[in-house]
C-alpha cells in the first residue's frame, strides 16, 4: 500500500492540494498543474441525487481536473413495483453528464436496503473492480436507512480491502437528514454552484426546489466556516490514507 508521504507527493503533483483540518484555517487554494496521474474517485449514495446534492461541486472540480469520478448508487430510487425506477435512472444519467461522471448501481431497492454477509461481499467486489483512490460516502448516522446501509457497506469493504483507499464522509440536508456532522475538510465550490444546481435539478421528480434550497443553506454555512462564499464539507476517517481534496482556483473563490 502506498504510504502517506508518497500519496501526498503524487496528489500534489496531480493538481490537488491540502484541505483545512477543523479549527486549522480554510482550505489552501491556488493554481495547479495538469494531473500527473488520473485518479479514480467514487462517490456513493443511497439514491440517485444524493452524491449530487452532497458533493456536486467537489465532483465537478475533480472531473474538471481530469480525474475519473463514479457515482455509485445503492439503488435506482424506484418504488414498488421494483421495475419502476427507469425515470430516476434517466435523471441520474443526465446529472452525471452535467458533472462529467459515470453512474453505477449496487443493485438494491429503494427503502429496502439489506446489510448482511452476502451484500457486504457483493458490494466489496464492486469496489475492488473499480480500484478507487478515494471513496466518499454518507455519514453513518444519517436519518435515512438507505444512507446508513451504503455507509456500512463502504466501511466494511474499506476494512476488508485493508484501507487501501481514502475514506471521506459527506452530508446531505444537514440538520434534517445528516445530524452531528463535524467536518474536518472543505472544498470551495463558489464558481461550480451553477453546475451543481443543474445536476441536482436534473432529478426533477425529487422536489429539487425544496431540497436544493436546504443544501444551498448548508453550502453557505460551510463557506462561512472555511472562508469561502460556498463550500462542501467532509469528514475524513481518522485511519484513512492521506488524500488531498481538489484544488480551487485562487481568483475564483
For each residue, the residues with C-beta under 8 A, 3 or more apart:
1: 162 163 164 241
2: 6 7 10 241
3: 6 7
4: 7 8 241 242
5: 8 9 242
6: 2 3 9 10
7: 2 3 4 10 11 241 242 243
8: 4 5 11 12 242 244
9: 5 6 12 13
10: 2 6 7 13 14 36 37
11: 7 8 14 16 39 243 244
12: 8 9 16 17 244
13: 9 10 33 36
14: 10 11 35 36 37 39 65 67
15: 32 33 34 35 65 66 246 247
16: 11 12 32 65 244 245 246 247
17: 12 27 28 29 30 32 244 245 246 247
18: 27 28 244 245
19: 27 28 185 186 187 234 244 245
20: 24 25 26 27 28 185 186 226
21: 24 184 185
22: 182 183 184
23:
24: 20 21
25: 20 227
26: 20 29 186 226 227 228
27: 17 18 19 20 185 186 187 188 226 227 228 231 245 248
28: 17 18 19 20
29: 17 26 188 247 248 249 250 253
30: 17 247 250
31: 247 249 250
32: 15 16 17 65 247
33: 13 15 36
34: 15 66
35: 14 15 38 39 65 66 67
36: 10 13 14 33
37: 10 14
38: 35 66 67 68
39: 11 14 35 62 67 68 133 134
40: 67 68 70 130 131 132 133
41: 59 62 67 68 69 70 132 133 134 135 136
42: 69 70 71 72 127 130 132 134 135 136
43: 51 54 55 59 69 70 71 72 101 135 136 137 170
44: 51 71 72 73 74 135 136 137 138 150 151 154
45: 48 49 50 51 54 71 72 73 74 138 147 150
46: 50 73 74 75 113 138 144 146 147 149 150
47: 50 73 74 75 77 88 110 146
48: 45 73 76 77 88 89 91 92 95 103 203
49: 45 52 53 77 88 91 92 95 200 203 206 211
50: 45 46 47 53 54 73 138 147 172
51: 43 44 45 54 55 56 59 71 73 136 170
52: 49 55 56 59 71 95 99 196 199 200 202 203
53: 49 50 56 172 173 200 211 212 215
54: 43 45 50 51 136 138 170 171 172 215 232
55: 43 51 52 58 59 136 170 232
56: 51 52 53 59 60 99 189 192 195 196 199 200 232
57: 60 61 187 189 192 193 195 196 219 230 232
58: 55 61 62 136 187 189 232 234 245 246
59: 41 43 51 52 55 56 62 63 69 71 99 101
60: 56 57 63 64 99 100 189 192 195 196 199
61: 57 58 64 65 187 189 192 246 247 248
62: 39 41 58 59 65 67 69 246
63: 59 60 66 67 68 69 99 100 101
64: 60 61 100
65: 14 15 16 32 35 61 62 246 247
66: 15 34 35 38 63
67: 14 35 38 39 40 41 62 63 246
68: 38 39 40 41 63 102
69: 41 42 43 59 62 63 99 100 101 102
70: 40 41 42 43 101 102 103 104 130 132
71: 42 43 44 45 51 52 59 92 95 96 99 101 102 103 104
72: 42 43 44 45 104 105 106 126 130
73: 44 45 46 47 48 50 51 76 77 92 103 104 105 106
74: 44 45 46 47 105 106 108 113 146 149 150 153
75: 46 47 78 85 105 106 107 108 109 110 112 113 146
76: 48 73 85 86 88 89 92 105 109 110
77: 47 48 49 73 85 88 89 92 110 206
78: 75 82 83 84 85 88 109 110
79: 84 110 111
80: 84
81: 84
82: 78 85 109
83: 78 86
84: 78 79 80 81 87
85: 75 76 77 78 82 88 89 110
86: 76 83 89 90
87: 84 90 91 205
88: 47 48 49 76 77 78 85 91 92 203 205 206
89: 48 76 77 85 86 92 93 103
90: 86 87 93 94
91: 48 49 87 88 94 95 202 203 204 205 206
92: 48 49 71 73 76 77 88 89 95 96 103 202 203
93: 89 90 96 97 103
94: 90 91 97 98 202
95: 48 49 52 71 91 92 98 99 199 200 202 203
96: 71 92 93 99 100 101 102 103 199
97: 93 94 100
98: 94 95 195 198 199 202
99: 52 56 59 60 63 69 71 95 96 195 196 199
100: 60 63 64 69 96 97
101: 43 59 63 69 70 71 96
102: 68 69 70 71 96
103: 48 70 71 73 89 92 93 96
104: 70 71 72 73 126 130
105: 72 73 74 75 76
106: 72 73 74 75 122 123 126 150 153
107: 75 122
108: 74 75 112 113 114 119 146 149
109: 75 76 78 82 112 113
110: 47 75 76 77 78 79 85 146
111: 79 145 146
112: 75 108 109
113: 46 74 75 108 109 145 146 148 149 150
114: 108 119 149
115: 119 120 149 152 153
116: 119 120
117: 120 121
118: 121 122
119: 108 114 115 116 122 123 153
120: 115 116 117 123 124 153 156 157 160
121: 117 118 124 125
122: 106 107 118 119 125 126
123: 106 119 120 126 127 153 154 156 157
124: 120 121 127 128 156 157 160 161
125: 121 122 128 129
126: 72 104 106 122 123 129 130
127: 42 123 124 130 132 135 154 157 161 165
128: 124 125 131 157 161
129: 125 126
130: 40 42 70 72 104 126 127
131: 40 128
132: 40 41 42 70 127 135 165
133: 39 40 41 165 166 243
134: 39 41 42 165 166 167 168 243
135: 41 42 43 44 127 132 154 158 165 166 167 168
136: 41 42 43 44 51 54 55 58 168 169 170 234
137: 43 44 150 151 154 155 167 168 169 170
138: 44 45 46 50 54 142 147 148 150 151 169 170 172 178
139: 142 147 151 169 170 171 178 181 235
140: 148 151 152 155 169
141: 148 179 180
142: 138 139 147 148 151 172 177 178 179
143: 147 176 177 178 179
144: 46 147 148 177
145: 111 113 148 149
146: 46 47 74 75 108 110 111 113 149 150
147: 45 46 50 138 139 142 143 144 150 151 172 177
148: 113 138 140 141 142 144 145 151 152
149: 46 74 108 113 114 115 145 146 152 153
150: 44 45 46 74 106 113 137 138 146 147 153 154
151: 44 137 138 139 140 142 147 148 154 155 169
152: 115 140 148 149 155 156
153: 74 106 115 119 120 123 149 150 156 157
154: 44 123 127 135 137 150 151 157 158 167
155: 137 140 151 152 158 159 167
156: 120 123 124 152 153 159 160
157: 120 123 124 127 128 153 154 160 161
158: 135 154 155 161 163 165 167 237
159: 155 156 162 163
160: 120 124 156 157
161: 124 127 128 157 158 164 165
162: 1 159
163: 1 158 159 167 239 240 241
164: 1 161 241
165: 127 132 133 134 135 158 161 241
166: 133 134 135 236 240 241 242 243
167: 134 135 137 154 155 158 163 236 237 240
168: 134 135 136 137 185 234 235 236 237 240 243
169: 136 137 138 139 140 151 181 234 235 236 237
170: 43 51 54 55 136 137 138 139 232 233 234
171: 54 139 174 178 181 183 218 233
172: 50 53 54 138 142 147 177 178 215
173: 53 176 177 178 211 214 215 218
174: 171 177 178 179 181 218 221
175: 178 179 218
176: 143 173 214
177: 142 143 144 147 172 173 174
178: 138 139 142 143 171 172 173 174 175 181
179: 141 142 143 174 175
180: 141
181: 139 169 171 174 178 233 235
182: 22 235
183: 22 171 186 222 225 233 234 235
184: 21 22 234 235 236
185: 19 20 21 27 168 233 234 235 236 245
186: 19 20 26 27 183 222 225 226 228 231 232 233 234 245
187: 19 27 57 58 61 231 232 234 245 246 248
188: 27 29 223 226 228 230 231 248 253
189: 56 57 58 60 61 192 193 196 219 228 230 231 232 248
190: 193 223 228 229 230 231 252 253
191: 249 252 253
192: 56 57 60 61 189 195 196
193: 57 189 190 196 197 216 219 230
194: 197 198
195: 56 57 60 98 99 192 198 199
196: 52 56 57 60 99 189 192 193 199 200
197: 193 194 200 201 212
198: 98 194 195 201 202
199: 52 56 60 95 96 98 99 195 196 202
200: 49 52 53 56 95 196 197 203 208 211 212 215
201: 197 198 204 208 212
202: 52 91 92 94 95 98 198 199
203: 48 49 52 88 91 92 95 200 206 208
204: 91 201 208
205: 87 88 91
206: 49 77 88 91 203 211
207: 210 211
208: 200 201 203 204 211 212
209: 212 213
210: 207 213 214
211: 49 53 173 200 206 207 208 214 215
212: 53 197 200 201 208 209 215 216
213: 209 210 216 217
214: 173 176 210 211 217 218
215: 53 54 172 173 200 211 212 218 219
216: 193 212 213 219 220 230
217: 213 214 220 221
218: 171 173 174 175 214 215 221 222 233
219: 57 189 193 215 216 222 223 230 231 232
220: 216 217 223 224 229 230
221: 174 217 218 224 225
222: 183 186 218 219 225 226 230 231 232 233
223: 188 190 219 220 226 227 228 229 230 231
224: 220 221
225: 183 186 221 222 231 233
226: 20 26 27 186 188 222 223 231 233
227: 25 26 27 223
228: 26 27 186 188 189 190 223 231 248 253
229: 190 220 223 253
230: 57 188 189 190 193 216 219 220 222 223
231: 27 186 187 188 189 190 219 222 223 225 226 228
232: 54 55 56 57 58 170 186 187 189 219 222
233: 170 171 181 183 185 186 218 222 225 226
234: 19 58 136 168 169 170 183 184 185 186 187 245
235: 139 168 169 181 182 183 184 185
236: 166 167 168 169 184 185 240 243
237: 158 167 168 169 240
238:
239: 163
240: 163 166 167 168 236 237 243
241: 1 2 4 7 163 164 165 166
242: 4 5 7 8 166
243: 7 11 133 134 166 168 236 240
244: 8 11 12 16 17 18 19
245: 16 17 18 19 27 58 185 186 187 234
246: 15 16 17 58 61 62 65 67 187
247: 15 16 17 29 30 31 32 61 65
248: 27 29 61 187 188 189 228 252 253
249: 29 31 191 252 253
250: 29 30 31 253
251:
252: 190 191 248 249
253: 29 188 190 191 228 229 248 249 250
